Amino acid sequence: LTCVIFRSGDEAGKVRVFKDVLGLSDEDAAPVHIEVGRRLSRIGFEYKDRQSQFEQRKAFQRLVYLSYIVFGEQKAAFLLPWRRVFNLTDAQLFVARRDNARAIFSGHLAARGGEFPAERQFLRELRDYQLAIKLFDESAEEIVREASRKQVEASLAAAVEIARSPGKARDPAAVVEKLHHMLDYARKMAKFANDDDLIPGLGMPSIHNGPWDVESRRRDVKEVFKVFTEEVVSREGRFTPQIEADLKE
């Protein structure tokens, strides 16, 4: 148990399987979690440097979170007296559960290379994963909004790079293609916003309060906005309602 708490997401399943192989009931297994907690706590007190103490505290929090996943919230509250044995508060237990679930979920997304596609199956599977690791909806919303914002920012960055290119490399048609891709992504995410079976936090992505919400980046956005407008109006020969809708979004 002291080994698996340092890994990245599938520990609870392994602990359950190991417990079942040994024929242990939840009532028999729960004291083992408390004893591991005592061991981690003792080791933490023995360390003199702050970094090692910090790592042990994180390991202890990981154990608390893992125990909730293994036994379920109600049983864990009954079988694992974290508050009494370790003098913990409800707030400390909440933070342990929240932060570890966030870290596992973020790691799960990072393993995809940072991609966050606007695909129903992916977003449905992500909801299942969120529930499996017991990530609070509020935390999921924050992570999802940031991930979708980064997708939009990536398209913007590619469009800006093309718009800034010298000579023939400055291809207005390619800028339009990148921005149409961004708009298509944003519209799909907005369409999924009200679907209860998908991961929370879906909706129209926004670059506000992110790295692009600064003056230098806003100038870049205005530049690609200008290139986009000139190119699509030139193609159509007039300013159409669709162009107006695209520019508003």
Contacts in CASP RR format, 6 or more apart in sequence:
PFRMAT RR
TARGET T0000
AUTHOR 0000-0000-0000
METHOD contacts of the structure
MODEL  1
LTCVIFRSGDEAGKVRVFKDVLGLSDEDAAPVHIEVGRRLSRIGFEYKDR
QSQFEQRKAFQRLVYLSYIVFGEQKAAFLLPWRRVFNLTDAQLFVARRDN
ARAIFSGHLAARGGEFPAERQFLRELRDYQLAIKLFDESAEEIVREASRK
QVEASLAAAVEIARSPGKARDPAAVVEKLHHMLDYARKMAKFANDDDLIP
GLGMPSIHNGPWDVESRRRDVKEVFKVFTEEVVSREGRFTPQIEADLKE
1 15 0 8 1.000
1 32 0 8 1.000
1 33 0 8 1.000
1 36 0 8 1.000
1 63 0 8 1.000
2 36 0 8 1.000
2 39 0 8 1.000
2 40 0 8 1.000
4 11 0 8 1.000
4 14 0 8 1.000
4 15 0 8 1.000
4 66 0 8 1.000
5 11 0 8 1.000
5 36 0 8 1.000
5 59 0 8 1.000
5 62 0 8 1.000
5 63 0 8 1.000
5 66 0 8 1.000
6 59 0 8 1.000
6 62 0 8 1.000
8 104 0 8 1.000
8 107 0 8 1.000
9 104 0 8 1.000
9 108 0 8 1.000
9 133 0 8 1.000
11 66 0 8 1.000
11 69 0 8 1.000
12 66 0 8 1.000
12 69 0 8 1.000
12 70 0 8 1.000
13 70 0 8 1.000
15 66 0 8 1.000
15 70 0 8 1.000
16 70 0 8 1.000
19 29 0 8 1.000
19 70 0 8 1.000
26 71 0 8 1.000
26 75 0 8 1.000
26 79 0 8 1.000
27 79 0 8 1.000
29 70 0 8 1.000
29 71 0 8 1.000
30 67 0 8 1.000
30 71 0 8 1.000
30 79 0 8 1.000
30 80 0 8 1.000
33 63 0 8 1.000
33 66 0 8 1.000
33 67 0 8 1.000
33 70 0 8 1.000
33 80 0 8 1.000
34 80 0 8 1.000
34 81 0 8 1.000
34 85 0 8 1.000
36 63 0 8 1.000
37 60 0 8 1.000
37 63 0 8 1.000
37 86 0 8 1.000
38 85 0 8 1.000
40 56 0 8 1.000
40 59 0 8 1.000
40 60 0 8 1.000
40 63 0 8 1.000
41 56 0 8 1.000
41 60 0 8 1.000
41 86 0 8 1.000
43 56 0 8 1.000
44 52 0 8 1.000
44 53 0 8 1.000
44 56 0 8 1.000
44 57 0 8 1.000
47 53 0 8 1.000
47 56 0 8 1.000
60 96 0 8 1.000
61 95 0 8 1.000
61 96 0 8 1.000
61 99 0 8 1.000
61 100 0 8 1.000
62 96 0 8 1.000
62 100 0 8 1.000
64 82 0 8 1.000
64 93 0 8 1.000
64 96 0 8 1.000
64 97 0 8 1.000
65 96 0 8 1.000
65 97 0 8 1.000
65 100 0 8 1.000
65 101 0 8 1.000
66 100 0 8 1.000
67 76 0 8 1.000
67 80 0 8 1.000
68 76 0 8 1.000
68 97 0 8 1.000
68 134 0 8 1.000
69 133 0 8 1.000
69 134 0 8 1.000
70 76 0 8 1.000
71 79 0 8 1.000
71 80 0 8 1.000
73 134 0 8 1.000
82 88 0 8 1.000
82 93 0 8 1.000
83 89 0 8 1.000
83 90 0 8 1.000
83 93 0 8 1.000
97 134 0 8 1.000
98 136 0 8 1.000
98 139 0 8 1.000
101 133 0 8 1.000
101 134 0 8 1.000
101 135 0 8 1.000
101 136 0 8 1.000
101 139 0 8 1.000
102 135 0 8 1.000
102 139 0 8 1.000
102 143 0 8 1.000
104 133 0 8 1.000
104 135 0 8 1.000
105 129 0 8 1.000
105 130 0 8 1.000
105 133 0 8 1.000
105 135 0 8 1.000
105 139 0 8 1.000
105 140 0 8 1.000
105 143 0 8 1.000
106 143 0 8 1.000
108 129 0 8 1.000
109 116 0 8 1.000
109 143 0 8 1.000
109 147 0 8 1.000
114 147 0 8 1.000
114 150 0 8 1.000
115 151 0 8 1.000
116 144 0 8 1.000
116 147 0 8 1.000
116 148 0 8 1.000
116 150 0 8 1.000
116 151 0 8 1.000
118 148 0 8 1.000
118 185 0 8 1.000
118 188 0 8 1.000
118 189 0 8 1.000
118 192 0 8 1.000
120 192 0 8 1.000
120 195 0 8 1.000
120 198 0 8 1.000
123 192 0 8 1.000
123 195 0 8 1.000
123 198 0 8 1.000
123 199 0 8 1.000
123 202 0 8 1.000
124 197 0 8 1.000
124 198 0 8 1.000
124 199 0 8 1.000
126 144 0 8 1.000
126 198 0 8 1.000
126 199 0 8 1.000
127 197 0 8 1.000
127 198 0 8 1.000
127 199 0 8 1.000
127 200 0 8 1.000
130 140 0 8 1.000
130 199 0 8 1.000
130 200 0 8 1.000
137 200 0 8 1.000
140 199 0 8 1.000
140 200 0 8 1.000
140 201 0 8 1.000
141 200 0 8 1.000
141 201 0 8 1.000
144 199 0 8 1.000
144 200 0 8 1.000
144 201 0 8 1.000
144 202 0 8 1.000
145 201 0 8 1.000
145 205 0 8 1.000
145 206 0 8 1.000
148 189 0 8 1.000
148 202 0 8 1.000
148 203 0 8 1.000
148 205 0 8 1.000
149 205 0 8 1.000
149 206 0 8 1.000
149 207 0 8 1.000
149 210 0 8 1.000
151 185 0 8 1.000
151 205 0 8 1.000
152 182 0 8 1.000
152 185 0 8 1.000
152 186 0 8 1.000
152 205 0 8 1.000
152 207 0 8 1.000
153 207 0 8 1.000
153 210 0 8 1.000
153 211 0 8 1.000
153 212 0 8 1.000
155 178 0 8 1.000
155 179 0 8 1.000
155 181 0 8 1.000
155 182 0 8 1.000
155 185 0 8 1.000
156 178 0 8 1.000
156 182 0 8 1.000
156 207 0 8 1.000
156 212 0 8 1.000
156 220 0 8 1.000
156 221 0 8 1.000
156 224 0 8 1.000
158 178 0 8 1.000
159 175 0 8 1.000
159 178 0 8 1.000
159 179 0 8 1.000
159 182 0 8 1.000
159 224 0 8 1.000
159 227 0 8 1.000
159 228 0 8 1.000
160 220 0 8 1.000
160 221 0 8 1.000
160 223 0 8 1.000
160 224 0 8 1.000
162 169 0 8 1.000
162 170 0 8 1.000
162 171 0 8 1.000
162 174 0 8 1.000
162 175 0 8 1.000
162 178 0 8 1.000
163 170 0 8 1.000
163 172 0 8 1.000
163 175 0 8 1.000
163 223 0 8 1.000
163 224 0 8 1.000
163 227 0 8 1.000
164 170 0 8 1.000
164 223 0 8 1.000
165 171 0 8 1.000
172 227 0 8 1.000
172 230 0 8 1.000
172 231 0 8 1.000
173 231 0 8 1.000
175 224 0 8 1.000
175 227 0 8 1.000
175 228 0 8 1.000
175 231 0 8 1.000
176 227 0 8 1.000
176 228 0 8 1.000
176 231 0 8 1.000
176 232 0 8 1.000
179 224 0 8 1.000
179 228 0 8 1.000
179 246 0 8 1.000
180 246 0 8 1.000
183 246 0 8 1.000
183 249 0 8 1.000
185 205 0 8 1.000
186 204 0 8 1.000
186 205 0 8 1.000
186 249 0 8 1.000
187 204 0 8 1.000
187 249 0 8 1.000
189 202 0 8 1.000
189 203 0 8 1.000
189 204 0 8 1.000
189 205 0 8 1.000
190 202 0 8 1.000
190 203 0 8 1.000
190 204 0 8 1.000
192 198 0 8 1.000
192 202 0 8 1.000
192 203 0 8 1.000
193 201 0 8 1.000
193 202 0 8 1.000
193 203 0 8 1.000
193 204 0 8 1.000
195 202 0 8 1.000
204 249 0 8 1.000
207 213 0 8 1.000
207 221 0 8 1.000
211 217 0 8 1.000
212 218 0 8 1.000
212 220 0 8 1.000
212 221 0 8 1.000
225 247 0 8 1.000
228 246 0 8 1.000
228 247 0 8 1.000
229 243 0 8 1.000
229 247 0 8 1.000
232 243 0 8 1.000
232 246 0 8 1.000
233 239 0 8 1.000
233 243 0 8 1.000
236 243 0 8 1.000
END
